[in-house]
Amino acid sequence: MTFQHIPVMVEEILAIFADVPPGVVVDATLGGAGHAAALLASNPDLAVVGIDQDDEALTAARHQLEPYGERATAVKARFDTLGTKLDELGHAEISGFLFDLGVSSHQIDTGQRGFSYRTDGPLDMRMDQGSGRTAADVVNQASERDLVDILRSYGDEKHAVRIARSIIAQRPVETTAQLADIVRDATPARDKRRGDPSKRTFQALRIEVNNELDILQGALDAALERLCVGGRGAVLAYHSGEDRIVKQVFRDLVDVDDHRSPVPLNNAEFALLWNGSKKPSTGEADENRRAGSARLRAIERIAVAS
Ligand SMILES: C[S@@+](CC[C@H](N)C(=O)[O-])C[C@H]1O[C@@H](n2cnc3c(N)ncnc32)[C@H](O)[C@@H]1O
């Protein structure tokens, strides 16, 4: 199966990195290297260190990045080890970083990976297929309370209790089709009108299986710490929980006038490129369904701490 993924908000991402100092940009979520290849093509002064924990993504990315030779390095890792990986490669400072969070279309569309409620497959959902708990492990081992927490926190699921009880009553649950049917049956008819109700459960389990929210702040901190003056960081988030973390991490660095704080928080080290988040154009959102929920935030290091 060829790797299919359309990179999101490419023009906006290229504009962010157009004038950063020459050096290395870390693409912490390399995927099929759509963004990374566009960056290398648009700015000859940049090299890219790309990180992904998914072997299929790395194979596709290495192929895509071949024309850029030594300007591109693809590393298998979870992005919270970004600091160690950069140390190993000898990059104490970076000119930029990009996080394009969540899953690729390739992962969703490959039924055998177990991410999709639309295609039957084993209930896996691990981005790194070589380690960690699968979605089946979570679904078949978690207590009712833990399942409810996962569905509420990561899926905003208002029928979390009904769904968790139904799952527990029908264990073992081994396939995506089985899980999707359980969720649909547990959802009241009035709440099935707007799209497939199993979407929220699948999103919640994916976030839990891959620790997506727990490791984000540490990874952002490690990347921010290494940014050179004039270096920029960009994050594309597709879920309100991830975007909230990004917003908070950036805000804590730049907040000049937080009335709740007794001391000024601004150390004049970082500045936001714009307030709030940017959305894709309506044209892009119409053409690429996945882009619709994207929220882009960006930050620049403007000085080193004194
Ligand atoms: C939205 S896709 C990135 C697509 C990429 N920007 C492109 O243009 O092709 C997200 C990628 O990040 C990877 N990923 C997500 N969380 C990760 C993590 N914690 N560590 C390493 N890779 C991660 C996924 O495996 C997936 O390949």
The ligand as a Gaussian input file, in Angstrom:
#p B3LYP/6-31G(d) Opt

LIG

0 1
 C       -0.140000      13.981000      11.173000
 S        1.131000      12.842000      10.877000
 C        2.443000      13.866000      10.268000
 C        2.413000      14.035000       8.799000
 C        3.598000      14.802000       8.237000
 N        3.651000      16.150000       8.739000
 C        3.597000      14.805000       6.723000
 O        3.590000      15.892000       6.131000
 O        3.595000      13.720000       6.132000
 C        1.713000      12.515000      12.485000
 C        2.870000      11.546000      12.526000
 O        3.460000      11.702000      13.803000
 C        3.762000      10.466000      14.358000
 N        3.687000      10.626000      15.792000
 C        2.620000      10.983000      16.530000
 N        2.952000      11.051000      17.834000
 C        4.264000      10.744000      17.906000
 C        5.183000      10.653000      18.994000
 N        4.801000      10.856000      20.241000
 N        6.453000      10.339000      18.720000
 C        6.854000      10.106000      17.432000
 N        6.019000      10.161000      16.380000
 C        4.737000      10.481000      16.602000
 C        2.730000       9.509000      13.784000
 O        3.228000       8.191000      13.756000
 C        2.495000      10.092000      12.398000
 O        3.304000       9.464000      11.443000

